Amino acid sequence: MDIGKWARVLLLAAPLLAGCKGFWTAPSSTTTTTTTTTLSGGIFYVLNAETSQIVAYNIVAGVLNKIAATPAPSTPIALTISPSGGYLYLSTANGIYMYTVGSTGTLTLGNSNAAISSDQAQSMKVDTTNGWLVEAASGSTTLCAIALNTSTGLAKSSTEQCAALPVATVQQLTISPDNLYVFVALGTGGTAVVPFTAANTNPLGAVGNIKVKGTGGAALSVAVDPTSRLFYIGETVATSSSNSGGVRAFTYASLPTVAELAASPYASKGLAPYSILPTVSGDYIYVANRQTSSSSSGAIAGFSFTSSGSTYALTALSSTVTAGTNPVGLAEDSTGNFILAVSVGGSPDLEAYIFDTTTAGQLDAVITSTTGTDPVQASAIAAMPQ
């Protein structure tokens, strides 16, 4: 069994979490409302690391529909979809591969079945021009940008544009919606902030760094508000709560000066916040957390976003919802009807939630499912863009 990426991620967090006060204390106010729905949703993809598959799904009248399972050409690590929705990129132990996305969601391996790069990217994103694939590999101190042909999705050249990162423990990266910054969570090395200019031959600027909040903490996840009002970092040992994971919130417009909100960090109601999802509407932020032990259920915490002029605030929702063991990925489907979560630790591998019609922001579970014959290690999820 090659657990690849998630062995590195979970082992990084383990020594940091083991010494936390209340490590074996279950989170408070965790409730899940289970209901049914007739809503339908868009196409999304789940990466099964253990079985080396990309599984395509949609939801039709409240029922999960499996479209196809596509074998990965090598041990998979990460995946991402271009903002155009036309191409999916898969990072593996043998490099990065490109797939064209069919109208029904089926995938076709491109570039004559060859990798477009030999990099083993731990995390990657395509910029909003669809002209750059930005990626970083764990164990490497470089952040690289691969120029893409927007008509074919393939690399324009074998030459990559790179910038040096302060450490080699890459956890996750994202690109701001306005395409001006790349953020890279670097574990105990904090979070890299890198100016990005798509029109330049080398789009990557000078690398800055935000140190972790708590002693022994680690940055695991990053996200940016859809309208670039705030950006978020998920860290372990960020708060004084028994479940000490937290979400730090920063004013985006202040960059390159770093300005953290006075109330930040916000308790994420778990130990390790592996994924942060601001909804496309910008009204809510959801955080997937690892909980007490490797065999316990995870939880998804929610926050409402409010603003008054240029003053922003997050308010924790009254309860969290249960997720699978070690939830590691969140996505909002292209219709905006569903919040999707995958968990690397075991069944259920995939869960889908809808928004409660009575309590604003609350998530109600409607689908729980395996994505293959466990253990599959559902290690990542990517949804078609809205």
C-alpha positions as CSV (number, residue, x, y, z in Angstrom):
1,M,0.0,0.0,0.0
2,D,1.4,3.4,-1.0
3,I,-0.4,6.1,0.9
4,G,1.6,8.8,-0.7
5,K,0.5,12.3,0.0
6,W,-1.7,11.5,3.0
7,A,1.0,9.6,4.9
8,R,3.1,12.7,4.7
9,V,0.3,15.1,5.7
10,L,-1.1,13.1,8.6
11,L,2.4,12.1,10.0
12,L,3.3,15.8,9.9
13,A,0.3,16.6,12.1
14,A,0.6,13.7,14.5
15,P,3.5,14.9,16.6
16,L,2.1,18.4,16.7
17,L,-1.3,17.1,17.9
18,A,-0.2,14.5,20.4
19,G,0.9,17.0,23.0
20,C,-2.2,19.2,22.8
21,K,-4.3,19.6,25.9
22,G,-7.5,17.8,25.5
23,F,-6.3,15.6,22.6
24,W,-8.7,12.8,23.6
25,T,-11.6,15.2,24.3
26,A,-14.4,15.1,21.8
27,P,-15.6,18.5,20.4
28,S,-18.7,20.1,21.8
29,S,-21.9,20.9,19.9
30,T,-21.4,18.5,17.0
31,T,-24.7,17.7,15.5
32,T,-25.8,16.4,12.1
33,T,-29.3,16.7,10.6
34,T,-29.9,14.0,8.1
35,T,-32.6,14.7,5.5
36,T,-33.6,14.0,1.9
37,T,-33.6,16.2,-1.1
38,T,-34.8,16.3,-4.7
39,L,-32.0,18.8,-5.7
40,S,-29.6,18.0,-8.5
41,G,-25.9,19.0,-8.7
42,G,-23.0,19.3,-11.1
43,I,-20.2,17.1,-12.0
44,F,-17.3,16.5,-9.5
45,Y,-14.3,14.2,-9.2
46,V,-13.0,12.2,-6.2
47,L,-9.4,11.0,-6.2
48,N,-9.0,7.5,-4.7
49,A,-5.3,7.3,-3.8
50,E,-5.2,3.7,-2.7
51,T,-7.0,2.3,-5.7
52,S,-5.4,4.8,-8.2
53,Q,-8.7,6.1,-9.6
54,I,-10.4,9.3,-10.5
55,V,-14.2,8.7,-10.0
56,A,-16.6,11.1,-11.6
57,Y,-20.0,11.8,-10.1
58,N,-23.0,14.0,-10.3
59,I,-26.2,14.2,-8.2
60,V,-29.6,13.7,-9.9
61,A,-32.8,14.4,-8.0
62,G,-31.0,13.8,-4.7
63,V,-29.3,10.5,-5.8
64,L,-25.6,10.1,-6.2
65,N,-24.8,9.0,-9.8
66,K,-21.4,7.5,-10.7
67,I,-20.4,8.6,-14.2
68,A,-17.1,6.8,-14.6
69,A,-14.0,5.6,-12.8
70,T,-10.8,6.4,-14.7
71,P,-7.6,4.6,-13.8
72,A,-4.6,6.9,-12.9
73,P,-1.4,6.2,-14.9
74,S,0.7,6.1,-11.7
75,T,0.3,6.5,-7.9
76,P,-1.9,9.7,-7.7
77,I,-1.2,12.6,-5.3
78,A,-3.4,15.6,-6.2
79,L,-5.9,16.9,-8.8
80,T,-7.3,20.2,-10.0
81,I,-9.7,21.4,-12.7
82,S,-9.0,24.5,-14.8
83,P,-11.4,27.5,-14.3
84,S,-12.6,26.9,-17.9
85,G,-13.8,23.4,-16.8
86,G,-12.1,21.9,-19.9
87,Y,-9.1,20.2,-18.4
88,L,-8.3,18.2,-15.3
89,Y,-4.7,17.9,-14.1
90,L,-3.6,14.9,-12.0
91,S,-0.3,14.8,-10.1
92,T,1.3,11.4,-9.7
93,A,4.5,9.7,-8.6
94,N,5.5,9.8,-12.3
95,G,4.6,13.5,-12.9
96,I,1.6,15.6,-13.9
97,Y,-0.9,14.4,-16.5
98,M,-3.6,16.3,-18.4
99,Y,-7.1,15.1,-19.1
100,T,-9.7,16.7,-21.3
101,V,-13.2,16.8,-19.7
102,G,-16.1,15.6,-21.8
103,S,-19.6,17.2,-21.8
104,T,-20.9,14.3,-19.6
105,G,-17.9,14.4,-17.3
106,T,-15.8,11.6,-18.8
107,L,-12.1,12.0,-18.9
108,T,-9.7,11.4,-21.7
109,L,-6.0,11.3,-21.1
110,G,-4.1,13.8,-23.3
111,N,-0.6,14.4,-24.5
112,S,-0.4,10.9,-26.0
113,N,-0.7,9.5,-22.5
114,A,2.5,11.1,-21.4
115,A,3.1,13.4,-18.5
116,I,3.3,17.2,-19.2
117,S,5.8,17.6,-16.3
118,S,7.9,15.2,-14.2
119,D,7.1,17.1,-11.0
120,Q,5.3,15.2,-8.2
121,A,3.1,18.1,-7.2
122,Q,1.7,17.9,-3.7
123,S,-0.8,20.7,-4.5
124,M,-1.6,22.6,-7.7
125,K,-4.0,25.1,-9.2
126,V,-4.7,26.6,-12.6
127,D,-4.8,30.4,-12.7
128,T,-7.9,32.3,-13.8
129,T,-6.5,33.0,-17.3
130,N,-6.1,29.2,-17.8
131,G,-2.6,30.0,-18.9
132,W,-0.6,28.8,-15.9
133,L,-0.5,25.6,-13.8
134,V,1.1,26.6,-10.5
135,E,2.4,23.7,-8.4
136,A,4.7,22.7,-5.6
137,A,6.0,19.3,-4.5
138,S,6.5,18.2,-0.9
139,G,10.2,17.6,-0.3
140,S,11.1,20.4,-2.7
141,T,11.7,24.0,-1.9
142,T,10.4,25.3,-5.2
143,L,7.1,26.7,-6.3
144,C,6.8,26.4,-10.1
145,A,4.5,27.7,-12.8
146,I,4.0,25.8,-16.0
147,A,2.8,27.8,-19.0
148,L,-0.2,26.2,-20.6
149,N,-1.7,26.4,-24.1
150,T,-5.2,27.6,-23.4
151,S,-6.6,25.9,-26.5
152,T,-5.2,22.4,-25.7
153,G,-4.5,22.4,-22.0
154,L,-0.9,21.2,-22.7
155,A,2.4,22.7,-21.5
156,K,3.8,25.2,-23.9
157,S,7.4,24.4,-23.0
158,S,9.4,22.0,-20.9
159,T,10.8,25.1,-19.1
160,E,9.1,26.0,-15.9
161,Q,9.3,29.3,-14.0
162,C,10.1,28.7,-10.3
163,A,10.6,30.6,-7.0
164,A,12.3,29.4,-3.8
165,L,10.1,28.5,-0.8
166,P,11.5,28.7,2.7
167,V,10.9,25.1,3.6
168,A,10.0,21.8,1.8
169,T,6.9,20.7,3.7
170,V,4.2,21.7,1.2
171,Q,0.7,21.1,2.3
172,Q,-1.6,23.0,0.0
173,L,-1.7,26.0,-2.3
174,T,-4.3,28.3,-3.8
175,I,-4.4,31.3,-6.2
176,S,-6.5,34.3,-5.3
177,P,-9.6,34.9,-7.4
178,D,-8.2,38.2,-8.7
179,N,-5.1,36.2,-9.9
180,L,-2.7,38.5,-8.0
181,Y,-1.3,36.1,-5.3
182,V,-0.4,32.5,-4.7
183,F,-0.6,31.2,-1.1
184,V,1.2,28.0,0.0
185,A,0.6,26.3,3.4
186,L,4.0,25.0,4.5
187,G,3.3,23.1,7.7
188,T,5.6,24.3,10.5
189,G,7.2,26.7,8.0
190,G,4.1,28.9,8.0
191,T,2.5,30.2,4.8
192,A,4.2,31.6,1.7
193,V,2.6,34.6,0.0
194,V,3.8,35.1,-3.5
195,P,2.8,37.9,-5.9
196,F,1.5,36.6,-9.2
197,T,1.4,38.3,-12.6
198,A,0.0,36.1,-15.4
199,A,1.2,38.5,-18.2
200,N,4.9,38.1,-17.2
201,T,7.3,35.5,-18.6
202,N,7.9,34.5,-15.0
203,P,4.6,35.2,-13.2
204,L,6.0,34.5,-9.7
205,G,7.3,37.4,-7.5
206,A,9.3,37.6,-4.4
207,V,8.2,35.1,-1.7
208,G,6.9,36.4,1.6
209,N,6.1,34.4,4.7
210,I,3.5,34.4,7.5
211,K,4.7,32.5,10.5
212,V,2.4,30.1,12.4
213,K,0.5,31.4,15.3
214,G,1.1,28.9,18.0
215,T,4.4,27.2,19.2
216,G,4.6,23.9,17.5
217,G,1.7,24.7,15.1
218,A,1.5,23.9,11.4
219,A,-0.2,25.6,8.5
220,L,-2.3,22.9,6.7
221,S,-4.7,24.8,4.5
222,V,-5.3,28.1,2.7
223,A,-8.2,29.8,1.0
224,V,-9.3,33.2,-0.3
225,D,-12.7,34.8,-0.2
226,P,-14.4,34.8,-3.6
227,T,-14.3,38.6,-3.9
228,S,-10.8,38.8,-2.3
229,R,-11.9,40.5,1.0
230,L,-10.2,38.0,3.3
231,F,-7.8,35.2,3.0
232,Y,-7.7,32.3,5.4
233,I,-5.0,29.9,6.9
234,G,-5.9,26.7,8.8
235,E,-3.4,25.9,11.5
236,T,-2.9,23.4,14.3
237,V,-2.2,24.7,17.8
238,A,-3.8,28.0,16.8
239,T,-6.1,28.5,19.8
240,S,-6.3,27.8,23.5
241,S,-9.3,25.5,23.1
242,S,-9.0,21.8,23.8
243,N,-9.5,21.1,20.1
244,S,-6.9,23.7,19.3
245,G,-7.1,23.9,15.5
246,G,-8.0,27.4,14.2
247,V,-8.7,29.5,11.1
248,R,-6.7,32.7,10.8
249,A,-8.3,35.5,8.8
250,F,-6.4,38.3,7.2
251,T,-7.5,41.4,5.2
252,Y,-6.6,40.7,1.6
253,A,-6.4,44.4,0.5
254,S,-3.6,45.0,3.0
255,L,-1.2,42.8,1.1
256,P,1.8,42.9,0.8
257,T,1.4,44.1,4.4
258,V,-0.1,41.4,6.6
259,A,-3.1,42.5,8.6
260,E,-4.9,39.8,10.7
261,L,-8.4,40.4,12.1
262,A,-8.4,41.3,15.8
263,A,-10.6,38.3,16.6
264,S,-8.4,35.9,14.7
265,P,-7.7,33.0,15.0
266,Y,-11.2,31.5,15.2
267,A,-11.5,28.0,16.8
268,S,-12.2,25.5,14.0
269,K,-13.7,23.0,16.5
270,G,-11.2,20.3,15.7
271,L,-7.5,19.5,15.9
272,A,-6.3,19.8,12.3
273,P,-8.1,22.0,9.8
274,Y,-7.2,20.3,6.5
275,S,-9.5,22.1,4.2
276,I,-11.2,25.6,4.1
277,L,-14.1,26.3,1.7
278,P,-15.5,29.8,1.3
279,T,-18.8,29.4,-0.6
280,V,-19.1,31.2,-4.0
281,S,-21.7,33.5,-2.5
282,G,-19.1,34.6,0.1
283,D,-21.7,34.3,2.9
284,Y,-20.2,31.2,4.6
285,I,-16.9,29.5,5.3
286,Y,-16.6,25.8,6.1
287,V,-13.7,24.0,7.6
288,A,-13.0,20.3,7.6
289,N,-11.3,19.1,10.7
290,R,-9.5,16.0,11.9
291,Q,-10.7,15.1,15.4
292,T,-9.5,13.1,18.3
293,S,-7.9,10.0,16.9
294,S,-7.1,8.3,13.6
295,S,-10.3,6.2,13.9
296,S,-12.7,8.9,15.0
297,S,-15.2,10.9,12.9
298,G,-14.1,14.3,11.7
299,A,-16.2,17.4,11.8
300,I,-17.0,20.4,9.5
301,A,-17.3,23.7,11.3
302,G,-19.0,26.7,9.7
303,F,-18.7,30.5,10.0
304,S,-20.9,33.3,8.6
305,F,-19.2,36.2,7.0
306,T,-20.3,39.8,7.6
307,S,-19.0,43.1,6.6
308,S,-19.6,46.8,7.3
309,G,-17.7,48.8,4.7
310,S,-14.1,47.5,4.9
311,T,-14.6,46.0,8.4
312,Y,-15.1,42.2,8.2
313,A,-16.0,39.5,10.8
314,L,-16.6,35.8,11.1
315,T,-19.2,34.4,13.4
316,A,-19.1,30.7,14.3
317,L,-22.3,28.8,13.5
318,S,-23.9,27.2,16.5
319,S,-22.9,23.6,15.7
320,T,-20.6,21.5,13.6
321,V,-21.6,18.5,11.4
322,T,-20.1,15.1,11.5
323,A,-17.8,14.0,8.6
324,G,-15.9,10.8,7.8
325,T,-12.6,9.8,9.4
326,N,-9.9,12.3,8.6
327,P,-11.8,14.6,6.2
328,V,-9.3,16.2,3.9
329,G,-11.2,18.0,1.1
330,L,-14.2,20.2,0.6
331,A,-15.9,21.5,-2.6
332,E,-19.0,23.3,-3.6
333,D,-20.7,21.8,-6.6
334,S,-21.3,23.9,-9.8
335,T,-25.0,24.5,-9.0
336,G,-24.3,25.8,-5.5
337,N,-26.8,23.2,-4.1
338,F,-24.3,20.9,-2.4
339,I,-21.2,21.1,-0.2
340,L,-19.1,18.0,-0.7
341,A,-16.6,16.4,1.6
342,V,-14.1,13.5,1.2
343,S,-12.3,11.6,4.0
344,V,-9.1,9.7,3.6
345,G,-9.6,7.5,6.7
346,G,-12.4,5.2,5.6
347,S,-16.1,4.8,5.1
348,P,-18.0,7.0,4.4
349,D,-15.5,8.3,1.8
350,L,-17.9,10.9,0.4
351,E,-20.6,13.0,2.0
352,A,-22.9,15.6,0.4
353,Y,-24.7,18.3,2.4
354,I,-27.4,20.8,1.5
355,F,-28.1,24.1,3.2
356,D,-30.8,23.9,5.9
357,T,-33.9,25.8,5.0
358,T,-34.5,27.1,8.5
359,T,-31.2,27.7,10.2
360,A,-29.0,29.9,8.0
361,G,-25.7,28.3,7.1
362,Q,-26.4,25.0,8.8
363,L,-25.5,21.9,6.7
364,D,-27.8,18.9,6.5
365,A,-26.4,15.6,5.4
366,V,-28.2,14.0,2.4
367,I,-25.7,11.5,1.0
368,T,-23.0,9.3,2.5
369,S,-21.2,6.9,0.2
370,T,-18.1,4.8,-0.4
371,T,-16.2,5.6,-3.6
372,G,-15.0,2.1,-4.2
373,T,-14.1,-1.0,-2.2
374,D,-12.5,0.3,1.0
375,P,-9.8,1.2,1.8
376,V,-9.8,3.6,-1.2
377,Q,-8.3,6.6,0.5
378,A,-10.5,9.3,-0.9
379,S,-7.8,12.0,-0.7
380,A,-9.0,14.9,-2.8
381,I,-12.1,16.3,-4.5
382,A,-12.6,18.8,-7.3
383,A,-15.9,20.2,-8.7
384,M,-16.6,21.7,-12.0
385,P,-16.5,25.5,-11.7
386,Q,-19.7,27.6,-11.3
